Amino acid sequence: MDIPAALIDPLWLYLSWGLWILLTGLAAWQAPWHKLLERDSANVYFATVVVLLVLWNLKAGVLPGQKLHFLGAATLCLMFGWPFALLAVSLLVLGTTLNGSGSWETYALNVLIMGALPIALVHGLLRFSQRHLPHNFFIYIFLNAFWAAVFGVLLAGFTTYALLLASGAYDADQLRQGFLPFLLLVALPEGTLNGIAMTALVAYRPEWVATFHDRWYLRH
């Protein structure tokens, strides 16, 4: 969603930097860094970031600030946990900023919208299902992988919509015609892609998925 700095009030940019620093510090503090020393863990982590960076360059949209792309936040959160997921999105936004697709002024805001919000939603749904729903494989795939990814994109998209509308960058008609249709077109494929990816991972490489526990979801 890569919002240009010219479209946002500077106050929001300052606040976003402060919040990003706090969340990144918390993520770095809580991240289980020792896991990156395990066999293939670091390779899997950075390879996932590279694959998502490629997907982030496949964008749809009409006007600046309205361009949409796959997020992959649900995949990152389910595979590595929320701390590593947030750090990965920070790397992704860094990559897009360095290649000219974003601006340094909105770096923190873009991380929060495309990373922190959907990751928080995915993490919250995961915790809710683990505590209050049966430990069922299909619940994990359909709720925590598919629908969580869909809702994450919608949350990020509607937050972007609200910011663009509140800033006066576009009026409601422009956003309805040039933003919302693309948002809906991206959300369902995101959920489908994430659902397929997580199904394949838990079937063939469950050790790569930090939030999947065999004794919970595959017990007889």
N, C-alpha and C positions, 0 to 999 in steps of 0.2 A: 504494500500500500504506500510505501515510500513517499511521505508527505513532504513537499518542498517547503523550505523555511519561509518563503515570501507569503505563503497562504495562512500562516499561523501567528497569532499574537505572541510577541516575545516572552510575555509572562508565562505562557504555557510551556515554552521551551526551557526557561529557567527552572520551573517546577519539575519538568520531566527529567532534567539532568540530576537534580537532587534525589528524586525517587529512584532513578536508575543506579546511582552510586550506592544508595542504601540496599537495594535489592541485590545488586551484584556483589556487594560485600557480604551479605547474608548467604548468598549462593556459594561464594568461594569458601566461606566458613563452614557450611554444612555439607559441601560436596565430599563424597568418600574418595579422596584422591588416590588412596591405596589401590582402588579397583583398576586404575589405569595401568598399574604395574602387572596386573594379571595377564596371562597369555592372550594375545590378540586384542585385548580390550582397547588400548589406545588406537590401534589400527582401525578397528571397527568404528570407534567414535569419530575420528577425523575423516574416515572414508564417508561416513554418513553425512557429515557437514559438507563435504565436497559435492556429493550427489545432490543434496538440497540446494546448494549454491547454483548448480546448473538449472534446477527446476525453478529457482527464483528468477532466472533470467527469461522465463517464458511468461510473459505478462499479457494481460488483456485490459483494455480500458480506452477511454477517449481523451480525457483531459488530464493535465498535471494534478497529482494527488488522488486521482481516481483509478490509477492502474492497479490491477489485482494480479496475484500470483499464488501458487501453492505455498502454504506455510510450513507444513511438516512439524508443527509444534507438538501435535499429539504423538507422533512417532518418536520424537526426541524425548518427550516426557515419559512415555511408557518404556522405552528402551533403556534410558539412563537415569531416570529420576529427575525431579524438577530442578535441582541445582545445576547439574550438567546441561540440562535442556536450555535453561536461561543463558548460561555461558555460551552454548553453541549458537543460539540466536544472536548474541552479541558478536560472535565471529562472522556470522552470515551477513549481518548489517554492515559490519566493518568491510567485508569483501565487496558488497554492492556499493558502498560509499567510495571505496578506493577505485572502482572501475567507472565511477561517474554517474551511477544510477541514483545516488542519494547525496545529501549535503551533511556536513559535519554539524551544523546547527540543529538539525532534526535527528541526529543519530540516536540520542537517548529516547526521544519520543517514538521513533520507529521501533526500537527494541521493545519498549513497553507495549505498544499496540500489537505488534506482530509476534511478540514472544511472551511477555509477562502475563497479559490478559488471557490468551488461549491456554497457556501452560497452567495458570491458576485454575481455570475451569476444568481442564483435564485432570489435574491433580485432585481437585475437589470431588469430581465425579468418581474417581478411582477410590478415594478414601470412603466416600458414601457407600459405594457398592461393596467394598470389602467389609464394612461394619454392619450394614443393614440388609444386604441382599445375599442370596445363596452364592457360594463360591462355585460358580458355574462357568464353564468354558465359553458358552454362547453369550452369557452376560458380559464377559470380559471383551469378547470380539465386537458384539453389536453395540453395547453401551459405551464401554471404555475406549474402544478403537474407532468404530464407525461414527456413532452419534456424537461422541466427544469432539471428534475432528470437525464435524459439520458445525456444531454449536460454537466451537472455537473460532472458525472462520467468520461466522455470523457476528459473534461478539466483537472481533477485531474490525470487521467491516462496518457495523453500525456505530462503533466508537469513532471511526474515521469519518463516517457520514455526519455524526453530531459535531465533531470538531470543525469540519469544513463548513457546515451550515452556521455554527455559532460564530466562526471567524468572518463570515460574510464573503468568503472566497467564491461561493456559488450559491445560487438560490435553490429552493427546494425542487423546482421543476427540473433544473439542470441535473441535480443529483439523482432524481428519480429516473430520468431518462438515460443518463450516462454512467451511473454508478450501480444502482440497485440491481438492474438486470444482470450485469456481469458478476455481482456478488453472489447471486443465486446460482449462476452457472458454474461458479468456482466451488461453492460450498459442498454440493453433493459429490462431485468428482474427488474432492479432497477426502471426504469420508470414505468413499469407495477405495481410493488408492491406499489410504491408511489401513483400512480393514483388511485388504488383500495382503499388504506388506506385513502386518502383525500376525495374520493367520499363517503365512509362510514362515515367519521367524519363529513363532512358538512351536511350529511343527518340526522344523529342521534345525533351528539354532536357538532353543529356549535359553541357553546360557547367555545369549546376547540381550535378553529382555529382563531388565532388573526388576520389573513389577510383576512378572509372571512366576508363579510358584506351582510346581508340579503337584505338590502334596495338597494344594487347595483345589486346583482346577481340573486335575486329571485323576483324582482318586476315585475308586470304584465303590 
